[in-house]
């Protein structure tokens, strides 16, 4: 039985994020429209996709539905959260390596997500992260209601479902999803689609496209293998890791913000690992794929 999606946690996250940022308990005086838009968007996307995912790929919904039903100690929920965190960290390392390679080859470095200060692109770059932990905590909580987290994840599954219906084979649908994402990447980052977005209008080289294809292939495989919860966690943590540079230097202005991001990611990973073990040995049970799914 699949649990019903609830708007309350997203609305609460948006309200708490605004309260921390403004210091005003009248949270609906600032940003009520965006809070409502994200909550309704997430609900609409989920409501539209859930029946089809349940019919074609029920295994992709099990961890997410158990979390919605309040089964926070379910091993499958823990496993999906842990895998999502690891995927985000791996993605961050790949992006860091990509940036290094661009520097070594004398090419300009791409701007981070949100550098255009467009909230629809993600958590925009802002100086408030230099003002202390309260503002960083506001951003961390606010990431739960980020439009890219919800729309990007649901769009991936939507494309997969459409292509399965058209091509009748999962492998072809997965390949088509990677191809579609690559086409969008080449068009938008080459500056051919929109004249002023995104911020990094450097035509991608062959190595850029090849790396993008490799990453997207891995993400699509993981989406099909582990499901909605893993991809939502991966999107959430990936966005967190773009808020501020991760540093161990306590003298920099954003040190406290960086520490809060790291603590949040470690806490999620620790929760996932401990829950996935289900009281078992430290190694060997966290990534089990049999058992829990049979009782969905």
C-alpha positions as CSV (number, residue, x, y, z in Angstrom):
1,X,0.0,0.0,0.0
2,X,1.5,3.3,-1.1
3,X,1.2,6.2,1.3
4,X,-0.4,9.5,0.4
5,X,1.9,12.5,-0.3
6,X,1.7,15.2,2.4
7,X,2.2,18.9,1.8
8,X,2.7,19.8,5.5
9,X,6.4,19.0,5.8
10,X,7.3,21.1,2.7
11,X,5.2,24.0,3.9
12,X,6.8,23.7,7.4
13,X,10.3,23.6,6.0
14,X,9.6,26.8,3.9
15,X,8.1,28.6,6.9
16,X,10.9,27.6,9.2
17,X,13.5,28.6,6.6
18,X,11.9,32.1,6.3
19,X,11.7,32.5,10.0
20,X,15.4,31.8,10.5
21,X,16.4,34.1,7.6
22,X,14.2,37.1,8.6
23,X,14.1,36.6,12.4
24,X,10.4,37.2,12.1
25,X,7.9,34.6,13.4
26,X,5.3,36.0,11.0
27,X,6.8,33.7,8.4
28,X,4.1,34.2,5.8
29,X,4.9,37.9,5.4
30,X,7.8,36.9,3.3
31,X,7.9,34.4,0.5
32,X,4.4,32.9,0.9
33,X,3.9,32.5,-2.8
34,X,7.1,30.5,-3.4
35,X,6.4,28.3,-0.4
36,X,2.9,27.5,-1.8
37,X,4.2,27.1,-5.3
38,X,6.8,24.5,-4.4
39,X,4.5,22.5,-2.2
40,X,1.7,22.4,-4.8
41,X,4.2,21.7,-7.6
42,X,5.7,18.7,-5.6
43,X,2.2,17.4,-4.9
44,X,1.1,17.7,-8.5
45,X,4.2,16.0,-9.9
46,X,3.9,13.2,-7.4
47,X,0.2,12.7,-7.9
48,X,0.6,12.6,-11.7
49,X,3.5,10.1,-11.6
50,X,2.7,7.8,-8.6
51,X,0.0,5.6,-10.2
52,X,2.1,5.0,-13.3
53,X,5.3,4.3,-11.3
54,X,3.4,2.0,-9.1
55,X,2.1,0.1,-12.1
56,X,5.3,-0.1,-14.2
57,X,8.1,0.2,-11.6
58,X,6.6,-0.4,-8.1
59,X,10.0,-1.0,-6.6
60,X,11.0,2.6,-7.3
61,X,8.3,3.8,-4.9
62,X,8.7,1.4,-1.9
63,X,11.3,3.3,0.1
64,X,9.6,6.6,-0.5
65,X,6.1,5.3,0.4
66,X,7.5,3.7,3.6
67,X,9.1,7.1,4.6
68,X,5.7,8.8,4.0
69,X,4.0,6.3,6.1
70,X,6.3,7.1,9.0
71,X,8.6,4.1,8.9
72,X,11.7,6.0,9.6
73,X,13.5,2.9,11.0
74,X,12.8,0.8,8.0
75,X,16.1,-0.7,6.6
76,X,15.0,0.0,3.1
77,X,14.5,3.7,3.9
78,X,17.9,3.8,5.4
79,X,19.5,2.1,2.5
80,X,17.9,4.5,0.0
81,X,19.0,7.6,2.0
82,X,22.5,6.3,2.4
83,X,22.8,5.6,-1.4
84,X,21.4,9.0,-2.2
85,X,24.1,10.7,0.0
86,X,26.8,8.7,-1.6
87,X,25.6,9.5,-5.1
88,X,25.6,13.2,-4.2
89,X,29.1,13.1,-2.8
90,X,30.4,11.2,-5.9
91,X,28.7,13.7,-8.1
92,X,30.4,16.5,-6.2
93,X,33.8,14.9,-6.6
94,X,33.2,14.5,-10.3
95,X,32.2,18.1,-10.7
96,X,35.3,19.2,-8.7
97,X,37.5,17.0,-11.0
98,X,35.8,18.6,-14.0
99,X,36.6,22.0,-12.7
100,X,40.2,21.1,-12.2
101,X,40.4,19.6,-15.7
102,X,39.0,22.8,-17.2
103,X,41.6,24.8,-15.3
104,X,44.5,22.5,-16.5
105,X,43.4,22.9,-20.1
106,X,43.2,26.7,-19.8
107,X,39.4,26.8,-20.3
108,X,37.2,29.1,-18.2
109,X,35.6,27.6,-15.1
110,X,31.9,27.3,-15.1
111,X,29.8,29.2,-12.5
112,X,28.3,27.3,-9.6
113,X,24.6,26.5,-9.6
114,X,22.5,29.6,-8.8
115,X,25.3,32.1,-9.6
116,X,22.8,33.9,-11.7
117,X,20.7,34.7,-8.6
118,X,17.7,33.1,-10.1
119,X,15.8,31.1,-7.4
120,X,14.3,28.9,-10.0
121,X,17.8,27.6,-10.8
122,X,18.5,26.6,-7.1
123,X,19.7,28.2,-4.0
124,X,21.1,31.4,-5.3
125,X,24.6,32.6,-4.4
126,X,24.2,35.2,-1.7
127,X,26.3,37.0,0.9
128,X,23.9,36.0,3.8
129,X,25.9,32.8,4.1
130,X,28.7,34.9,5.4
131,X,26.6,36.1,8.3
132,X,26.6,33.0,10.4
133,X,25.0,29.7,11.1
134,X,21.4,30.9,11.4
135,X,21.3,31.9,7.7
136,X,23.1,28.7,6.6
137,X,20.6,26.7,8.6
138,X,17.8,28.6,6.8
139,X,19.3,27.7,3.5
140,X,19.8,24.0,4.5
141,X,16.1,23.7,5.6
142,X,14.9,25.7,2.6
143,X,16.6,23.2,0.2
144,X,13.9,20.7,1.2
145,X,11.5,22.9,-0.8
146,X,13.8,23.6,-3.7
147,X,12.2,23.6,-7.1
148,X,15.1,21.9,-8.8
149,X,15.1,19.0,-6.3
150,X,11.5,18.2,-6.9
151,X,11.2,19.0,-10.6
152,X,14.5,17.5,-11.6
153,X,13.8,14.2,-9.9
154,X,10.2,13.9,-11.0
155,X,11.1,14.9,-14.6
156,X,13.6,12.1,-14.8
157,X,11.0,9.5,-13.9
158,X,8.4,11.2,-16.2
159,X,10.8,10.9,-19.2
160,X,11.5,7.3,-18.3
161,X,7.8,6.5,-18.1
162,X,7.0,8.2,-21.4
163,X,9.8,6.4,-23.2
164,X,8.9,3.0,-21.7
165,X,5.4,3.6,-23.1
166,X,6.8,4.4,-26.5
167,X,9.7,2.0,-26.8
168,X,8.3,-0.9,-24.7
169,X,11.8,-1.7,-23.3
170,X,13.3,-0.4,-20.1
171,X,16.9,-0.4,-21.5
172,X,15.8,1.7,-24.5
173,X,13.9,4.0,-22.2
174,X,17.0,4.5,-20.0
175,X,19.2,5.2,-23.1
176,X,16.7,7.6,-24.4
177,X,16.6,9.5,-21.1
178,X,20.3,9.9,-21.1
179,X,20.2,11.1,-24.8
180,X,17.5,13.6,-24.0
181,X,19.4,15.0,-21.0
182,X,22.6,15.2,-23.0
183,X,20.8,17.1,-25.8
184,X,19.4,19.6,-23.3
185,X,22.8,20.0,-21.7
186,X,24.5,20.7,-25.0
187,X,21.8,23.2,-26.2
188,X,21.5,25.2,-22.9
189,X,25.2,25.3,-21.9
190,X,26.1,26.2,-25.5
191,X,23.9,29.3,-25.2
192,X,21.7,28.2,-28.1
193,X,18.4,27.9,-26.3
194,X,18.3,31.1,-24.2
195,X,20.4,34.2,-24.7
196,X,21.0,34.9,-21.1
197,X,20.6,31.6,-19.1
198,X,22.3,29.8,-17.6
199,X,25.3,31.8,-16.4
200,X,28.0,29.7,-18.0
201,X,27.8,30.1,-21.7
202,X,30.9,28.1,-22.7
203,X,30.2,25.6,-25.5
204,X,30.9,22.2,-24.0
205,X,33.9,20.3,-25.4
206,X,33.9,16.6,-26.2
207,X,35.3,15.8,-22.8
208,X,32.5,17.8,-21.2
209,X,29.8,15.9,-23.1
210,X,31.5,12.5,-22.5
211,X,31.6,13.2,-18.7
212,X,28.0,14.4,-18.7
213,X,26.9,11.2,-20.5
214,X,28.8,9.0,-18.0
215,X,27.3,10.8,-15.0
216,X,23.8,10.8,-16.5
217,X,24.0,7.1,-17.3
218,X,24.9,6.3,-13.7
219,X,22.1,8.5,-12.4
220,X,19.5,7.0,-14.6
221,X,20.6,3.5,-13.6
222,X,20.5,4.4,-9.9
223,X,17.0,6.0,-10.4
224,X,15.7,2.7,-11.8
225,X,17.6,0.5,-9.3
226,X,16.9,2.4,-6.1
227,X,14.0,4.7,-6.8
228,X,12.4,8.0,-5.9
229,X,13.7,8.4,-2.4
230,X,17.3,7.9,-3.4
231,X,17.1,10.4,-6.2
232,X,15.4,13.0,-4.0
233,X,18.1,12.6,-1.3
234,X,20.8,12.8,-3.9
235,X,19.3,16.0,-5.4
236,X,18.9,17.5,-1.9
237,X,22.5,16.8,-0.8
238,X,24.0,17.8,-4.2
239,X,22.3,21.2,-3.8
240,X,23.6,21.5,-0.2
241,X,27.1,20.9,-1.5
242,X,26.8,23.9,-3.8
243,X,25.8,26.4,-1.1
244,X,29.3,27.3,0.0
245,X,32.8,25.9,-0.6
246,X,33.6,23.1,1.8
247,X,36.5,24.3,4.0
248,X,38.4,23.3,7.2
249,X,39.8,26.8,7.6
250,X,38.0,28.4,10.5
251,X,39.3,31.8,9.6
252,X,37.2,32.2,6.4
253,X,33.9,34.1,6.7
254,X,31.8,31.1,5.6
255,X,33.4,28.6,7.9
256,X,30.4,28.1,10.1
257,X,28.1,27.7,7.1
258,X,30.5,25.2,5.6
259,X,30.5,23.2,8.9
260,X,26.8,23.1,9.1
261,X,26.5,21.7,5.6
262,X,29.1,19.0,6.3
263,X,27.4,18.1,9.6
264,X,24.0,17.8,7.8
265,X,25.5,15.5,5.1
266,X,27.3,13.4,7.7
267,X,24.1,13.2,9.8
268,X,22.1,12.0,6.9
269,X,24.7,9.4,6.0
270,X,24.9,8.2,9.6
271,X,21.1,7.9,9.8
272,X,21.0,5.9,6.5
273,X,23.9,3.6,7.5
274,X,22.6,2.9,11.0
275,X,19.0,2.3,9.8
276,X,20.0,0.1,6.8
277,X,22.0,-2.1,9.2
278,X,18.8,-2.9,11.1
279,X,20.9,-4.0,14.1
280,X,23.1,-6.2,12.0
281,X,26.9,-6.2,11.5
282,X,28.6,-2.9,10.6
283,X,29.4,-4.2,7.1
284,X,27.4,-6.5,4.9
285,X,23.7,-5.4,5.5
286,X,23.6,-1.8,4.5
287,X,23.3,-2.5,0.7
288,X,21.2,-5.6,0.8
289,X,18.7,-5.6,-2.0
290,X,16.7,-8.6,-1.1
291,X,14.2,-9.1,1.7
292,X,12.7,-5.7,2.6
293,X,11.2,-5.2,-0.9
294,X,9.2,-8.4,-0.7
295,X,7.0,-6.9,2.1
296,X,6.0,-3.7,0.4
